[in-house]
């Protein structure tokens, strides 16, 4: 399966929307997407994204290269429930690209990217398959990850956010 980008018709300013499907059996007894499925859908979207760019894991860790990585941290914030099966999207981006680490952001959202159901980030560390010690990302992986880097907010956006945090009425005035 290849990644079918929704980028052309989406409202996201950075990153990429990757289609995901919620199936009936992903819903819990209350008819909502089970909390464990949100990060699973994001992970599947990331796997499709990287696989579509030629990065694969075929069971041989020594040959896995950049796909030999471990999770250091994961955070998910659940914003609103998904209450029906169907087509959705995972909005994917890279927040930080270090020498051996990578922090990616994600949102599980409506297929058009307009409605957010959950969002979060995950920190990965590339490791050497033999020693399990951190090792640098390849130039090829760095190039792919750089394409998804989230732009730094400009000073005006930061100042407006800080003002609204200090005084909720200040954001309306700004």
N, C-alpha and C positions, 0 to 999 in steps of 0.2 A: 504494500500500500504506500502511496506517495503522499506527501503533505500537499494538500490543496489549500493554498493561501487565500485568506479572505481579504488580504491587504487592499486590493483595488477599491472595494466598496466600504471599507471600515472607517470609523471615526477616530481611530487611535493615531496619536501623533508620533509614536515611536514603537519599536518592537514589531511583533507580528501576531495576527490572529490565526489560530490553527483550529479547524473544526474538531469537535468532540461530540460523542453521542452518549446520552444518558438513556439507559435501558430500563424497562419496567422492574427488573430484578435488582437494580441499583437503589431502588427506593426502600425505605424502612417501613415498619409496621404503621407509622403515622402518615405514610404516603409522601415522605420527603426524602431527598437524596441523603443517604447515610453519610455522616461526617467523614468517614474514612475514604469515601469515594472522591471527594473534592481534590485532595492531593494526588490520588491515583490518576484522575483524569489529567491533571497538570503534568504528571510524570509521563503518561502515555503521549501527550502532545509534545513534550520535550524530546522523547525518544524518536517520534516520527520526524521532528524537525532535524535532529542530528543525523538520523538514518538517511533522510532525503539529501543530505550533503555528504554522504559517503562514509560516515562514521558508524561502525557496526561492532557488536559483540556477538561472536559465534561460539562461545563456550571456552575459548582459550584465552585465559587472562594474560599470558605472556605476550600474545599477539594483539591484545585489546587496545594498546596504546592509550589514547586520551579517554577511552571508554572505561578504563580502569580507574575509577574514582569512588570516593566514599562520602557519605553525608556527614557533615559536621553539625549542622543546625537546620531546623525547619520550623517555620512559623506560619500559621494559617489563621486568618480572621474570617469568621462566618458572618456575612452581612445580611443575607436574606435566603430563605429556603428555595431550593429547586423543588417544585411540586408536581412535575410531569416529565415523562420521558420525551425525548426528542433531540433536535440538533441545537447545540450550544457552541461556544468557542472557548479556547484558552488563549488569553492575551499573554504573550511571552516577551520578556526582555531581560537584558543583563544589567544589573545594578553596579557591579564591581568586577573587574577582571584583574586578578593579581598574578604573581609568578606561578604559584601552585594552586591557588584557590580561585573560586568563581562564585559570585552571589547572583542568583537569578531571581527575578520577580515574576509573579504570575497572578492572573485574575481568571477565575471561572466566570464567564459572562454570557449574556445572550449572544446569539449567532452574529449579530451586527455590532457587538461590542458596547452597546449603549447601557446595558443593565449589569451591574456587578453583583454576583452571588457570594463569592468568597475571593479573598486575595491573600497573598503572602510572599514569602521568599524562602529560598533554600540555599545553603552554603555547601558547595562541593569542594573536595580537595582531591587533586589528581595524585595517585600513588603509584609507586613502582610495584609491579606485580610480584616481584621476588622478595623485596625487603618490606613492603607495605609502608614505606616512608614517603613523605611528600616529594614529588618530582615535578619539574616545570611542564606546563602545557606546551604542545608542539606549536610551531609557527602557524600551521594550517588551522588548528583549533582556535588559536588566538584571532586569526583573521575572521573566522566564522562568528565567533563570539562578539568581536568588535562591531560587526554589522548590526547587532541588537543592543548596543550600549544605550542606556537611557540618557538623554541629554541632561546636563547639569542645569538646574533652574537658574534663571537670571536673578540679579540682585533685587529687582523690583518684586518678583514673585516671592522671594525669601522674606523681604521686608513686610509684604502684605500678610503672609502667613504668620510671621512673628507678631504683628500688630493684632491680628484676629485672635491669636492665642492669649494675648495679654488682655485684650478688651474686645469682646465679641462685636460690639458696635463699631469698632474701628474698621473692620473689613468692609462694612457697607459704605463708610466714608471714603475709603481708599480708591 
